[in-house]
Each structure stands twice: as C-alpha cells, then as structure tokens.
Amino acid sequence: MSDYKLALSQIFPRLKDRLLSRSSDSFEMVELRKESVKKHIIMQVHQLYFHMQFLGVEVPVAGGSFSFLRIELGDFIAFIAASNILLEAIVGAAGLGRSWSSYFARFNLLDPIAVIVLLIANGIAMSGTRQTSCLNWLTSILSALVILFIIIVGFVHSKSENLVPFFPFGAGGVFQAAAVVYWSYTGFDMVATMAEETKRPSRDIPIGLIGSMSIITLIYCLMSLTLTMMQKYTEIDVNAPYTVVFDKIGMKWAKYLVSVIALKGMTTSLLVGSLGQARYTTQIARAHMIPPWFAVVHPKTRTPINATLLVTILSAVIAFFSSLDVLSSVFSFSTLFIFMLMAVALLVRRYYVVDITPKQGLYKFLACLIIIGASSIGLAVIWNMNKHSWVGYCVCGVIWFGATMAMQLLQKQRTPKVWEVPLVPWLPSLSIAMNIFLIGSLGYQAFLRFFICSAVMLLYYVFVGVHATYDVAHHEVEERMVEEGKETNNQRPVIK
C-alpha cells in the first residue's frame, strides 16, 4: 500500500514519461514475446484498411493496431486505442449476440438467448484454433452457395420501381449509414492480429486482406441491391430482412434456409471475433496495461482462455441489458476513432524517426498534421450544421489540400521494409478526413456515450495503468543496463 501511495504522489512525472515514451518494432516483436514465454504463451482498397495491411507486414505480432500505435504514437495513445479496442470487442460481440437472438424472438431489454449464444461461441473458440477453423471452412462452403442463391433469386423477383427514390434520405443518410456499416468491416482487422501465427506475413497478410475485402465488398453491394429491389425500403424488416422478404414473395421454404445461413454468418463472426479479440487482449496484457494474468494461454488448448473469458463475460452482460441501436453507435465511434489514429500513426512512421528527424522537420510535419485534422473537423462541423455552405466546404477543402501538399514536399524519414502503402501522404490524409467526417455523422448520443466510456477508461489509466506500465518499462531498462554491464566486463582483457 505504501508503494502505491508513493506511485500516486509521482503521478505527474509518470504521466509525462508515458506520454512521451514510444515502443519499438524489436520490443513489440521480441521482448513482449519473451514476456509471454515466461507465462507459457504460445502465440507464435477500401481506403480505411491500408493501415491494417501495413501493420500485419511491418509489425507481425498479435497486438494488431495496438502494437503499431504503441510504436508510433506512444504509450498513452496506445492505451486510449487499447481501451477502445476492448470496447469494440465487448460491444461488437454483444451486438452480434443481439442480432442472433432477433431471429427467434424480439426482446426489448433483457435478452437471455444472446447470452447463451455468446457463451457457446466463445466456448468453441477457447477449445482451440484448429477446431474453430475447421468449423468455419465447412460452413463457409454452404454459405457461399446460399448467397449465390439469394442473389440469383433476388434479381429474378426484383422490381426496378422499388429503387425509386434512389437516395430517399439524401447524402446525409448515406454518410450516416456509412458510419454505422463499418461494423461489417472490423473483421478484417482480426486478420492483422493473426500475423504472429502466419508463416509468411509479408505475403499472406496483404493478399488475405485485399482479396477477402474486395470479395466481401462486392457481395455486400449485390446483397443490398437485391434486397432493395425485392422490397420497398420502407417495408424492409431491420431485424431479419431476407427472411421476411422471401416469405413475402411466397418462398416460405427459402426463408428458413436464409435464416440458418444468416445465423451461421453471425456465428462465424463471433468465432473469428473471439480469436482476434483474445489476441488483442493478450498483447495489451503483455504490455501490463491490464493485469498480465489475461496473457496466460492454456497449455492444452493453446488459446488465451483468460482473455476470452474477460470479453465473453462482459459482452454477455451488456448483450443482456442493452439494445442493438445503442451498441451500434458506440461500436462505430470506437472503430472510426481507431482507424483515424492508424492513419496518423502511418504518417508519423513515414515522416518521423527519433534522433534522426531534425527538429525543424518535426515542427513542419506536426503543423501539417494539425492543419489536416483541423480542416477535417471543420468540414464535419459545417456538414452537421445543415447549412451546407459551399464557401465553408471550399475553404476547408483548400486548407486540407494545401496541408497535405506541404507534407508531400517534406522529406520522408523511413522507407517501408516490405509492404508500401501507396499515395502517402494523400491516402492517410484522406483517411483522417473521412473518419472524422463519418464520426461527425453519428449524432450527439454517440459522442456522449463515447466520452463517458473514455472518462472511465482514463480514470483506470491514471490510478492503475500508468503505474503498471511505468514500473515495467523502467524495470526492463534497468535489466538491460545490468546485462550490458555484464557483457562489457566479460569483454575486458584480463591483465596477468
């Protein structure tokens, strides 16, 4: 207790140390793995996902975006990302559980089916990755056939008049829907968390991400077009759309087939999500931002059971008490926020290297980055004020373009080792602008929920997280100094 009081008395210098400290590629890929070995750990374009592809190649560890942000933006920003990643994991699993139960009954608040589904799915995930992979492979073949059936039958029974009006809610509705639909894309981030267990991440991760993302995006568009052509958008059932529409066109037998495949798809998402979420949580625990007990892997199943249980229990509780619309807004905000941070981190990686980048170059880079962020916020504010001032859009757009162009003229400090994201800084700058713009489309309730969650997370960091990470970091520095001293003494010539 006296040690903790002493740590609290040093809160400000410790916060400063954590704010300014940054990890390194070698530390994330080597030292944290050593930490895992001590605890028997065996963890051996759509423009918004370029940072995930880059991450899995350059830093092939289980921590995904968390590890990359810790390297490029420092310990404190990494904690903010880690807390939002855990929030994503918990809320995402709870939302899928709620969606699963909607095919059986309508629960206004308490939802026991969602809890049961989450417990079963995560129990399968804890049994081992081999069992989960085999189950996914077998069911995915059937799903592909049913999706093809839905698209063909849907176009046969389609009516072009159902597409009128084509944009019933205007551009605002499109952007608001785009902000929420990212729920469907977070699974690709889970691929990056498997990089540590991939034989050739420099080849397999980009191919897996780009290939699967392209196919899924095409299928998503075809399925959406099919649904809206089969039934007027005002009559679509938001909870089980394809089941209801097949029932309406007289194919009652098909609605059961569609329901089974829809449930299978959500079950697969739960299984894959559980695998990725557990690896995220493991890496966060390795960094001691949460108790390292969550980084322990079961010796038989070789899966991080403690991390999986953490996400399972919390998501089950939230799924039992929360509604789907509340979950989706919180989830989307956290997802877009992390995407934006990843774009910033990529720019930092290209334009800033400690002890190499001159101060003048750093100041110019920071100025460009701040202006890019400010102009993006300006665009989002003008849009959400519903005034649609073209003068305001033009001014903010020109400022954004000028700042990005100025960054383009700066000297890059680092060349990618294997995989290079194209059009830097234009693509990351556009990603920052689009993420901020979409965040602004979520509404004030999403902001309120996000800030409440963030306040709770920051309280934990101030009273627990900052001290754990500070002590571990400085203990490791002392150990390295001792080891270096021993090596120096061993290399000294012996005088006879």
C-alpha positions as CSV (number, residue, x, y, z in Angstrom):
1,M,0.0,0.0,0.0
2,S,2.9,2.4,0.8
3,D,4.4,1.7,-2.7
4,Y,1.0,2.6,-4.3
5,K,0.8,5.8,-2.3
6,L,4.4,6.7,-3.4
7,A,3.4,5.9,-7.0
8,L,0.3,8.2,-6.8
9,S,2.5,11.0,-5.4
10,Q,4.6,10.8,-8.6
11,I,1.6,10.8,-10.9
12,F,2.5,13.8,-13.0
13,P,6.1,12.8,-13.8
14,R,4.9,9.3,-14.6
15,L,2.2,10.6,-16.9
16,K,4.8,12.8,-18.6
17,D,7.0,9.8,-19.1
18,R,4.2,7.7,-20.5
19,L,3.0,10.5,-22.8
20,L,6.5,10.9,-24.3
21,S,7.6,7.2,-24.4
22,R,7.3,5.1,-27.5
23,S,7.8,1.4,-28.1
24,S,9.9,-0.1,-30.9
25,D,9.5,-2.7,-33.6
26,S,12.0,-5.0,-31.9
27,F,10.4,-4.6,-28.4
28,E,6.9,-5.5,-29.6
29,M,8.1,-8.4,-31.7
30,V,10.8,-9.8,-29.4
31,E,10.7,-8.5,-25.8
32,L,6.9,-8.9,-25.3
33,R,7.1,-12.4,-26.7
34,K,9.7,-13.2,-24.1
35,E,7.2,-11.9,-21.5
36,S,4.7,-14.3,-23.0
37,V,7.1,-17.2,-22.8
38,K,7.6,-16.6,-19.1
39,K,3.9,-17.2,-18.8
40,H,3.7,-20.2,-21.2
41,I,2.3,-18.1,-24.1
42,I,2.3,-19.9,-27.4
43,M,1.2,-17.2,-29.9
44,Q,3.8,-17.9,-32.4
45,V,-8.8,-0.8,-51.2
46,H,-11.2,0.3,-49.1
47,Q,-9.0,3.3,-48.1
48,L,-9.6,2.8,-44.4
49,Y,-7.8,-0.5,-44.2
50,F,-4.5,0.3,-45.7
51,H,-3.0,0.8,-42.2
52,M,-4.1,-2.7,-41.2
53,Q,-2.4,-4.2,-44.2
54,F,0.8,-2.3,-43.5
55,L,0.6,-3.3,-39.8
56,G,0.4,-7.0,-40.3
57,V,3.5,-6.9,-42.5
58,E,5.8,-4.4,-40.7
59,V,4.9,-5.4,-37.2
60,P,3.7,-9.1,-37.4
61,V,2.6,-9.5,-33.8
62,A,-0.7,-10.4,-32.1
63,G,-1.4,-6.9,-31.0
64,G,-2.6,-5.5,-34.4
65,S,-3.3,-1.8,-34.4
66,F,-2.5,-1.6,-30.6
67,S,1.1,-2.6,-31.2
68,F,1.5,-0.2,-34.2
69,L,0.1,2.7,-32.3
70,R,2.3,2.0,-29.3
71,I,5.4,2.1,-31.5
72,E,4.4,5.3,-33.4
73,L,2.2,7.4,-31.1
74,G,3.4,6.3,-27.7
75,D,2.2,4.5,-24.6
76,F,-0.7,6.9,-23.7
77,I,-2.3,6.9,-27.1
78,A,-1.8,3.2,-27.2
79,F,-3.8,2.9,-24.0
80,I,-6.6,5.0,-25.5
81,A,-6.6,2.7,-28.5
82,A,-6.4,-0.4,-26.3
83,S,-9.4,0.7,-24.3
84,N,-11.4,1.3,-27.5
85,I,-10.3,-2.0,-28.9
86,L,-11.6,-3.8,-25.8
87,L,-14.7,-1.7,-26.0
88,E,-15.1,-2.7,-29.7
89,A,-14.6,-6.4,-28.8
90,I,-17.1,-6.3,-26.0
91,V,-19.8,-4.2,-27.8
92,G,-19.2,-6.0,-31.1
93,A,-19.8,-9.4,-29.6
94,A,-22.8,-8.2,-27.6
95,G,-24.3,-6.7,-30.8
96,L,-23.8,-9.9,-32.7
97,G,-25.5,-11.8,-29.9
98,R,-28.4,-9.5,-30.0
99,S,-28.7,-9.8,-33.8
100,W,-28.5,-13.6,-33.5
101,S,-31.4,-13.7,-31.0
102,S,-33.6,-11.4,-33.2
103,Y,-34.2,-14.4,-35.5
104,F,-36.1,-16.2,-32.7
105,A,-37.7,-13.5,-30.6
106,R,-38.0,-9.8,-30.0
107,F,-36.5,-8.7,-26.7
108,N,-37.0,-5.1,-25.7
109,L,-34.3,-5.2,-23.0
110,L,-33.4,-8.5,-21.3
111,D,-32.1,-11.0,-23.8
112,P,-31.1,-14.4,-22.4
113,I,-30.7,-16.0,-25.9
114,A,-27.9,-13.6,-26.8
115,V,-26.1,-14.5,-23.6
116,I,-26.4,-18.3,-24.3
117,V,-25.1,-17.8,-27.9
118,L,-22.1,-15.8,-26.7
119,L,-21.2,-18.4,-24.1
120,I,-21.4,-21.3,-26.7
121,A,-19.5,-19.4,-29.4
122,N,-16.7,-18.3,-27.2
123,G,-16.5,-21.7,-25.6
124,I,-15.8,-23.2,-29.1
125,A,-13.2,-20.5,-29.7
126,M,-11.5,-21.4,-26.4
127,S,-11.3,-25.1,-27.4
128,G,-8.6,-24.2,-30.0
129,T,-8.0,-22.5,-33.3
130,R,-7.9,-25.8,-35.3
131,Q,-11.5,-26.7,-34.3
132,T,-12.7,-23.2,-35.0
133,S,-11.0,-23.1,-38.4
134,C,-12.5,-26.5,-39.5
135,L,-16.0,-25.4,-38.4
136,N,-15.6,-22.2,-40.4
137,W,-14.4,-23.9,-43.5
138,L,-17.2,-26.4,-43.6
139,T,-20.0,-23.9,-43.1
140,S,-18.5,-21.2,-45.4
141,I,-18.9,-23.5,-48.4
142,L,-22.6,-23.8,-47.7
143,S,-22.9,-20.1,-47.1
144,A,-21.3,-19.3,-50.5
145,L,-23.9,-21.4,-52.2
146,V,-26.8,-19.8,-50.4
147,I,-25.5,-16.3,-51.0
148,L,-25.4,-17.2,-54.7
149,F,-28.9,-18.5,-54.5
150,I,-30.2,-15.3,-52.8
151,I,-28.6,-13.0,-55.4
152,I,-30.0,-15.0,-58.4
153,V,-33.5,-15.4,-57.0
154,G,-33.5,-11.8,-55.8
155,F,-32.8,-10.4,-59.2
156,V,-35.4,-12.8,-60.8
157,H,-38.0,-11.3,-58.4
158,S,-36.7,-7.8,-58.4
159,K,-38.7,-4.7,-59.3
160,S,-36.9,-1.6,-60.6
161,E,-39.7,0.7,-59.2
162,N,-38.6,-0.3,-55.7
163,L,-35.4,1.7,-56.2
164,V,-37.4,5.0,-56.6
165,P,-36.4,7.2,-54.9
166,F,-32.8,6.1,-55.2
167,F,-31.5,8.3,-52.4
168,P,-34.5,8.6,-50.1
169,F,-32.5,10.1,-47.2
170,G,-30.1,12.1,-49.3
171,A,-26.4,12.4,-48.9
172,G,-26.8,12.7,-45.1
173,G,-28.4,9.3,-44.9
174,V,-25.6,7.8,-47.0
175,F,-22.9,9.2,-44.7
176,Q,-24.8,8.2,-41.5
177,A,-25.2,4.7,-42.8
178,A,-21.6,4.5,-43.9
179,A,-20.5,5.4,-40.4
180,V,-22.5,2.5,-39.0
181,V,-21.7,0.0,-41.7
182,Y,-18.1,-0.2,-40.5
183,W,-19.3,-2.8,-38.1
184,S,-19.2,-5.2,-41.2
185,Y,-15.6,-4.4,-41.9
186,T,-13.9,-4.8,-38.5
187,G,-13.4,-8.5,-39.1
188,F,-10.5,-7.6,-41.5
189,D,-8.6,-6.1,-38.6
190,M,-8.7,-9.5,-36.9
191,V,-6.6,-10.8,-39.8
192,A,-3.8,-8.5,-38.8
193,T,-3.9,-9.9,-35.2
194,M,-3.1,-13.3,-36.6
195,A,0.2,-12.1,-38.2
196,E,2.2,-13.6,-35.4
197,E,0.9,-17.0,-36.3
198,T,1.3,-16.6,-40.1
199,K,4.2,-18.3,-41.8
200,R,4.8,-15.5,-44.4
201,P,3.0,-12.4,-43.1
202,S,4.7,-10.1,-45.7
203,R,2.9,-12.0,-48.5
204,D,-0.1,-13.7,-46.8
205,I,-1.5,-10.7,-44.8
206,P,-1.8,-8.3,-47.8
207,I,-3.2,-11.0,-50.1
208,G,-5.7,-12.1,-47.4
209,L,-6.8,-8.6,-46.6
210,I,-7.1,-7.2,-50.1
211,G,-8.6,-10.3,-51.6
212,S,-11.2,-11.0,-48.9
213,M,-12.1,-7.3,-48.6
214,S,-12.7,-7.0,-52.3
215,I,-14.9,-10.1,-52.5
216,I,-16.9,-9.2,-49.4
217,T,-17.5,-5.6,-50.6
218,L,-18.8,-6.9,-53.9
219,I,-21.1,-9.4,-52.2
220,Y,-22.3,-6.8,-49.7
221,C,-23.3,-4.4,-52.6
222,L,-25.0,-7.2,-54.6
223,M,-26.9,-8.4,-51.5
224,S,-28.0,-4.9,-50.6
225,L,-29.1,-4.2,-54.2
226,T,-31.0,-7.5,-54.3
227,L,-32.9,-6.7,-51.1
228,T,-33.9,-3.2,-52.0
229,M,-35.1,-4.3,-55.5
230,M,-37.2,-7.2,-54.0
231,Q,-38.9,-5.0,-51.4
232,K,-39.5,-1.3,-50.9
233,Y,-37.0,0.2,-48.4
234,T,-39.9,1.4,-46.2
235,E,-41.1,-2.2,-45.8
236,I,-37.8,-3.9,-45.0
237,D,-37.6,-5.7,-41.6
238,V,-34.5,-4.3,-40.0
239,N,-34.0,-7.4,-37.8
240,A,-34.4,-10.2,-40.3
241,P,-34.7,-8.6,-43.7
242,Y,-34.1,-11.6,-46.1
243,T,-36.3,-14.0,-44.1
244,V,-39.2,-11.6,-44.3
245,V,-38.8,-10.7,-48.0
246,F,-38.6,-14.4,-49.1
247,D,-41.8,-15.0,-47.0
248,K,-43.5,-12.1,-48.8
249,I,-42.7,-13.4,-52.3
250,G,-44.2,-16.8,-51.5
251,M,-40.9,-18.8,-51.0
252,K,-41.6,-19.8,-47.4
253,W,-39.2,-22.7,-47.5
254,A,-36.4,-20.4,-48.6
255,K,-36.8,-18.1,-45.6
256,Y,-35.7,-21.0,-43.3
257,L,-32.7,-21.7,-45.4
258,V,-31.8,-18.0,-45.4
259,S,-32.3,-17.8,-41.6
260,V,-30.0,-20.7,-41.0
261,I,-27.2,-19.2,-43.2
262,A,-27.7,-15.8,-41.6
263,L,-27.3,-17.3,-38.2
264,K,-24.3,-19.2,-39.4
265,G,-22.7,-16.0,-40.7
266,M,-23.2,-14.3,-37.3
267,T,-21.8,-17.4,-35.5
268,T,-18.7,-17.3,-37.8
269,S,-18.3,-13.6,-37.0
270,L,-18.5,-14.4,-33.3
271,L,-15.9,-17.2,-33.6
272,V,-13.5,-15.1,-35.7
273,G,-14.1,-12.1,-33.5
274,S,-13.3,-14.1,-30.4
275,L,-10.0,-15.3,-31.9
276,G,-8.9,-11.8,-32.8
277,Q,-10.2,-10.1,-29.6
278,A,-8.4,-12.6,-27.4
279,R,-5.1,-11.9,-29.2
280,Y,-5.6,-8.2,-28.9
281,T,-6.3,-8.6,-25.2
282,T,-3.2,-10.9,-24.8
283,Q,-0.9,-8.2,-26.3
284,I,-2.5,-5.5,-24.2
285,A,-1.9,-7.7,-21.1
286,R,1.7,-8.4,-22.2
287,A,2.2,-4.6,-22.0
288,H,0.7,-4.6,-18.5
289,M,-2.0,-2.1,-19.4
290,I,-4.3,-4.7,-17.9
291,P,-3.3,-7.4,-15.5
292,P,-0.8,-9.8,-17.2
293,W,-2.9,-12.7,-16.0
294,F,-5.0,-12.2,-19.1
295,A,-2.0,-13.0,-21.3
296,V,-1.8,-16.6,-20.0
297,V,-2.5,-19.3,-22.5
298,H,-3.9,-22.7,-21.6
299,P,-1.2,-25.4,-22.0
300,K,-3.6,-27.9,-23.7
301,T,-5.8,-25.8,-26.0
302,R,-3.0,-23.2,-26.5
303,T,-5.6,-20.4,-26.6
304,P,-5.7,-17.3,-24.3
305,I,-8.6,-18.6,-22.2
306,N,-8.5,-15.8,-19.6
307,A,-8.6,-13.1,-22.2
308,T,-11.5,-14.8,-24.0
309,L,-13.4,-15.2,-20.7
310,L,-13.0,-11.5,-20.0
311,V,-14.5,-10.5,-23.3
312,T,-17.2,-13.2,-23.1
313,I,-18.4,-12.3,-19.6
314,L,-18.5,-8.5,-20.2
315,S,-20.2,-8.9,-23.7
316,A,-22.8,-11.3,-22.2
317,V,-23.7,-8.8,-19.5
318,I,-24.0,-5.9,-22.0
319,A,-26.0,-8.0,-24.5
320,F,-28.4,-9.0,-21.8
321,F,-29.2,-5.4,-20.9
322,S,-28.6,-3.2,-24.0
323,S,-30.4,-2.7,-27.3
324,L,-28.8,-3.1,-30.7
325,D,-29.0,0.6,-31.7
326,V,-27.1,1.7,-28.7
327,L,-24.4,-0.9,-29.2
328,S,-24.0,0.0,-32.9
329,S,-23.4,3.7,-32.3
330,V,-20.8,3.1,-29.6
331,F,-19.1,0.4,-31.7
332,S,-18.9,2.6,-34.8
333,F,-17.4,5.6,-32.9
334,S,-14.7,3.5,-31.4
335,T,-13.9,1.8,-34.8
336,L,-13.7,5.0,-36.7
337,F,-11.6,6.6,-34.0
338,I,-9.0,3.8,-34.1
339,F,-9.0,4.0,-38.0
340,M,-8.2,7.7,-37.7
341,L,-5.4,7.1,-35.2
342,M,-3.9,4.4,-37.5
343,A,-3.8,6.9,-40.4
344,V,-2.0,9.4,-38.2
345,A,0.4,6.7,-37.0
346,L,1.3,5.7,-40.6
347,L,2.2,9.4,-41.3
348,V,4.3,9.5,-38.2
349,R,6.1,6.3,-39.2
350,R,7.0,7.7,-42.6
351,Y,8.0,11.3,-41.6
352,Y,9.4,11.0,-38.1
353,V,12.2,8.9,-36.6
354,V,13.6,9.5,-33.2
355,D,17.1,11.1,-33.1
356,I,17.2,11.3,-36.9
357,T,14.4,13.7,-37.9
358,P,15.7,17.3,-37.3
359,K,13.5,19.5,-35.0
360,Q,12.6,21.8,-37.8
361,G,11.4,18.9,-39.9
362,L,9.4,17.6,-36.9
363,Y,7.7,21.0,-36.4
364,K,6.8,21.3,-40.0
365,F,5.3,17.8,-40.0
366,L,3.3,18.5,-36.8
367,A,2.0,21.8,-38.3
368,C,0.8,20.0,-41.4
369,L,-0.8,17.2,-39.4
370,I,-2.6,19.6,-37.1
371,I,-3.9,21.6,-40.1
372,I,-5.1,18.4,-41.8
373,G,-7.0,17.4,-38.6
374,A,-8.5,20.9,-38.0
375,S,-9.7,21.3,-41.6
376,S,-11.3,17.8,-41.5
377,I,-13.1,18.8,-38.3
378,G,-14.2,22.0,-40.0
379,L,-15.7,20.0,-42.9
380,A,-17.6,17.7,-40.4
381,V,-18.9,20.6,-38.4
382,I,-20.2,22.5,-41.4
383,W,-21.9,19.4,-42.8
384,N,-23.6,18.6,-39.4
385,M,-24.8,22.2,-39.0
386,N,-27.1,21.5,-42.0
387,K,-26.2,24.8,-43.6
388,H,-24.2,23.3,-46.5
389,S,-22.2,26.4,-47.1
390,W,-20.2,25.8,-50.2
391,V,-17.9,28.6,-49.2
392,G,-17.1,26.8,-46.0
393,Y,-16.5,23.5,-47.8
394,C,-14.2,25.1,-50.3
395,V,-12.2,26.9,-47.7
396,C,-11.7,23.8,-45.5
397,G,-11.0,21.7,-48.6
398,V,-8.4,24.1,-49.9
399,I,-6.7,24.2,-46.5
400,W,-6.7,20.3,-46.3
401,F,-5.3,20.1,-49.8
402,G,-2.6,22.7,-49.0
403,A,-1.5,21.0,-45.8
404,T,-1.3,17.6,-47.5
405,M,0.7,19.1,-50.3
406,A,3.0,20.7,-47.9
407,M,3.5,17.3,-46.2
408,Q,4.2,15.8,-49.6
409,L,7.1,18.2,-50.0
410,L,8.7,17.1,-46.7
411,Q,11.5,14.5,-46.7
412,K,10.3,11.0,-45.7
413,Q,12.5,9.6,-42.9
414,R,11.7,5.9,-43.3
415,T,11.4,3.5,-46.3
416,P,9.0,0.6,-45.9
417,K,10.8,-2.7,-45.4
418,V,8.4,-4.9,-47.4
419,W,5.0,-3.5,-48.0
420,E,4.4,0.1,-49.1
421,V,1.1,1.8,-48.7
422,P,0.6,3.9,-51.9
423,L,0.0,7.6,-52.3
424,V,1.4,8.7,-48.9
425,P,0.6,11.2,-47.5
426,W,-2.6,11.6,-49.7
427,L,-4.2,8.3,-48.8
428,P,-3.7,8.6,-45.0
429,S,-4.7,12.3,-45.1
430,L,-7.9,11.4,-46.9
431,S,-8.5,8.6,-44.4
432,I,-8.2,11.1,-41.5
433,A,-10.7,13.4,-43.1
434,M,-13.2,10.7,-43.9
435,N,-13.0,9.1,-40.5
436,I,-13.6,12.4,-38.8
437,F,-16.4,13.2,-41.2
438,L,-18.1,9.9,-40.5
439,I,-17.7,10.3,-36.8
440,G,-19.5,13.6,-37.0
441,S,-22.4,11.8,-38.7
442,L,-23.1,9.5,-35.8
443,G,-25.1,12.1,-33.7
444,Y,-24.6,13.6,-30.3
445,Q,-25.7,10.5,-28.4
446,A,-22.8,8.5,-29.8
447,F,-20.4,11.3,-28.7
448,L,-21.9,11.3,-25.2
449,R,-21.6,7.5,-24.8
450,F,-18.0,7.6,-26.2
451,F,-16.9,10.3,-23.8
452,I,-18.5,8.6,-20.8
453,C,-16.7,5.4,-21.7
454,S,-13.4,7.3,-22.3
455,A,-13.7,9.1,-18.9
456,V,-14.0,5.7,-17.1
457,M,-11.0,4.4,-19.1
458,L,-8.9,7.4,-18.2
459,L,-9.7,7.0,-14.5
460,Y,-8.4,3.4,-14.7
461,Y,-5.3,4.6,-16.5
462,V,-4.5,7.3,-14.0
463,F,-4.9,5.1,-11.0
464,V,-3.7,1.8,-12.3
465,G,-2.5,1.6,-15.9
466,V,0.1,4.4,-15.9
467,H,1.9,3.0,-12.8
468,A,1.9,-0.6,-14.1
469,T,3.4,0.3,-17.5
470,Y,5.8,2.8,-15.9
471,D,7.2,0.3,-13.4
472,V,7.5,-2.4,-16.1
473,A,9.2,-0.1,-18.6
474,H,11.8,1.2,-16.1
475,H,12.4,-2.2,-14.7
476,E,13.2,-3.5,-18.2
477,V,15.6,-0.6,-18.8
478,E,17.4,-1.4,-15.6
479,E,17.7,-5.1,-16.6
480,R,19.1,-4.2,-20.0
481,M,21.7,-1.9,-18.3
482,V,22.8,-4.7,-16.0
483,E,23.1,-7.1,-18.9
484,E,25.1,-4.6,-21.0
485,G,27.4,-4.0,-17.9
486,K,28.0,-7.7,-17.6
487,E,28.8,-8.0,-21.3
488,T,31.2,-5.1,-21.1
489,N,33.0,-6.7,-18.1
490,N,33.3,-10.0,-20.0
491,Q,34.9,-8.3,-22.9
492,R,37.6,-6.5,-20.9
493,P,41.1,-8.1,-21.4
494,V,42.4,-9.9,-18.4
495,I,45.7,-8.4,-17.1
496,K,48.1,-11.0,-15.9
